[in-house]
């Protein structure tokens, strides 16, 4: 085991595989509903933030941003023109 500063790395023999983002691991999912505050905006989930980040105009941003849940945000993003992944940098 390595202890460097605040970092603690344990042997992989003690780690457990996470097979799904349900129950106690739900918080690891992009669809987990919790507030994310970025630049004076409060996103309802990581999925909301991710899909909004790919929009190309304010109207589409608002359409995705106001989704009631992460699944709806993803569905709405599929209906609009999104920025190409090549444009993200």
N, C-alpha and C positions, 0 to 999 in steps of 0.2 A: 504494500500500500504506500502511495506517495502523498506526502503532506507538504505542499508548497504554498505559502501564503494562506489564502482562504480556500484554495482548491484542494479537494480531497478525491482522489481517484481510487476506486476499489477494484478488486479482482473481478473479472467478468464471470467467474463462477458464482458469485453472489447476486448477480443481476438477473432479473426476471424479464422475460419477453412480454411485450404488450401486444396483444392480438387484436384489440379493438379500442376505440375511444368511447367506451360506454362505462357507466357506473363510476367508479373512483377515478377513471382516466378520461372522463368526458371533457374536462377542462383543457385537454391537449388538442381537441378538435377545432378546426376553423369555424365550425357551426355552433360552438359553445357560446351561449348568449351571456355576454358581460360587456360592460362599457369600456371602450378604448378611446381615450382622449388624445387627439392629435391636432395640432394647429387650430385650436378653438372649436373643433368639431368632436362630437361624441358618437362614435360608431357603435352599433349594437353587438357586433361580433367581428372577428378577424375576416370572415367571409364578406361581410358588408364592406369593410375597408378595402379588401383586395379587389372586389368587383368594381367599386367606385373608382379605384385607382386606374382602372383600364378604360373608363369612359372618356369620350372626346369632347363633351360639351356639358354646360351647366344643367340643361333640362334632363339629360340622361343620368347625370350624376344624382340629381334630386330624386328621380324615379327609382333608382337602385337604393339610394341612401334611406329613403322612407319605407323600405320593405319591412314588414312586420317581423320576419324571422330570416335566418341565414339562407334557408332553402329557397325562399321567395326572392331574395337578393340574387342568388345564382340563376334562378329561372328568368328573372327580369333582364339580367345581363345578357342572357342568350338571345333576347329579342332585339337588342340594339347593336349598333355598330360600335365595336370596341377597338381600342388602340392595338396595333400589332405588337407582339412581344418584342419585335426588333426595335420598336420605338421606346422601350422602357428605359434605356440607358441614357 
